[in-house]
């Protein structure tokens, strides 16, 4: 459980059994759609098993819960902070990545985000906001997100 701003949320980290301190590991952070959580995403992707077999840090991150009880990521003006909570998810991920680098030697140039729907939007935003990060989005759109970050998304976004 991590606390960022006024919001508590889960970010489960799967560390491969082959990990040894000092070894720089790739990180794959999985985000789930609007009203979804990490547990649901694990049933689709099996990130824990992949992290173990492929030797990377796997992270299942949960968004904040809105007043209606739905989890969301504040990816852009159009999606999905409908209750106007003004959650700073970019800062949350910056803090999460910093923690992963400090605790697990996460490689600073091998941090990857993926998700679909609302999380596809958030993955695009994160790829555009952080140098040396990449994104894979399923059913997420990034046209509006181009204005939210200074660098181009074209080199970091997978189709």
N, C-alpha and C positions, 0 to 999 in steps of 0.2 A: 504494500500500500504506500503510495506517495501522496504527499500533500503539496499542492502548488496553489498559490494565491489562497482563496477560501475554499477550494474544492479538493476533496479527497478522491483518488481514483486508483485503480489497480493497474499495475504493469508487471505481468509475470515474466520472469526471465528464465529461459532454459539454457543451462550451461552444459556443454558436452562433457562426458566423463573423461575425455582425452585432454581437456584444458589443463594447462600448467601456467602458473603466474609468470608473466613476462612475455607470453606468446600473444601477439597481436591477432585478434579474432575479427572476422567479418561479422556484422550485425544485420539481421533482417528483422524489421519491426512491422508487425501485421496489425492493421486497423480494420475494424468491422463497420458495416453500414449503419445508417441512422437506426437507432433503437436496437442495435446489436452490441454484443460484448465479446471479449476475448474468448470466453468459453465456447460460444457459438462458432467463432472463426476457427478454433482448434478442431472442431468436428469436420470442417471443410478441408482444412489444409494439413493437419497433423504436424504442426510446426515443431512440437517437442521431438517427434521421431526424426524429422528431417535435420534438426539441429544436432542431434546425437549422431546420425549416420554421416552427415556432411561436415561436422566439426565447426559450426558457427554458433554465435549467440542468437537465440530466437527470442523475440519479445512479443507478447500479446498485450496490447494497450487498450484500456477502456476509456471512452469519452466521459464527459460530465453528464449527470442526469439533470434534465430540465424539470420544471414544475409539474409537467404532465407525466413524469416518470420515464421518459425516453432518453436513452443515451445519444449523444451527438458529438460531432467535432465542429468547431467554429472555423470552417475552412474559408469562407468568403461571405460577402454581404448577402448572397442569395442562398447560402446553404451552410449551416442548418441551425443557427442560433435564433430560432423563431421567437423565443421568450426574451430576447435582448439581455442575456446574462453577461455579455461581453467577456467571455472566457478567452484567455490568451493561450491558445493551444500551441502556438509556435514557441512561446517561452517555456511551456511545459516540456515539449520535446527537446529543447535546448538543454534543460535541466536533466532530463532523462539520459540524453546522450553523454553529457558530462559525467553523470554517475556511472554509466556503463564504462566509460574510459577510465575512471578512477578505480572502480572495483574489479573490472574484468579485462582490462587492457584492450578495450575495443579499438580497432584500427580506425583512425580519424578519417581515412579516405575510403573506407569500405562500410559505410552506413547506408542501408537501403530500406525504403518504405514501400509498402504495397497495401492496396485495399480496393474496395469497390463501392460504388454509390457515393454516399457522403464521405467515406474514407478514401475513395479515389480522388475526390476533390482535395482532401487534406494531404494525401500523398503527393499530388502535384505541387501544392503550395510549399510543402516542406522541401521538395527537390529544388524548387526555385529560390527558396530563402537561404539554403545552406550550401556552401561550396562543397564539392566532393561528395555529394549525396545523390542517390538516384531514386527513381520512383517507378512503380508499375501500377497502373490504374485500370480497373475493370468497371466500365459504366460510370466513369467520372469524366468531367469536362474541364478544360483548363483555360479557356479564352478569358474569362473574367479574372482569373488568378494571375495573369501576366502583369497586371498593374500593381499587384500586392507586393511584389518583390523586385529588386533592382536588376537581378541577372536574368538572362534568357533561360527559358525552360528547354529549348530545343536540344541541347546536348545531354540532358539528364533524364528525359522522360521516355519510357518505353511505350510502344504502341501495342 
